[in-house]
C-alpha cells in the first residue's frame, strides 16, 4: 500500500519539526552558559531587547487603531455598495477589524506594562 501525498507531506513536515526542535535545543544549550557567567540584567542584549519591545509595542498601540479605522471606513464604503448577501460579509469584516484592533492594543499595552517592570 503506497502512502498518499497527504501522508508524505505529513512525514516531511514531521521531519522538519524534529530538525527545528533539535536546532532550538542545541541553541538553547549553548546560549545558557554564555549568560550564566555575567550579569544578565546589565547585558546589552537584554537591555536592547527590552527597548526594542517597548518601542514596538508603543508603535503598535498607535498604529493599530489608525489602520483599523482606515479599514473600517473602507469596509463601510464597500458595504454601502453591496447587495443584501454581501452586506453580511462586510458587517462581519467590520466586526473582525474592531475586535482585532482591541486585541492588538490590549496585547501591546500588556506587553509594554510587563516590560516596564524590568527597567
GIDA-V66101 format. One record per helix or strand. SS is the DSSP state (alpha for helix, beta for strand). FROM is the first residue (numbers start at 0). TO is the last residue. Records with the same first field share a line. If there is no record, write none. Layout:
BEGIN
SS=FROM-TO  FROM-TO
END
This chain:
BEGIN
alpha=4-35  43-79  83-115
END
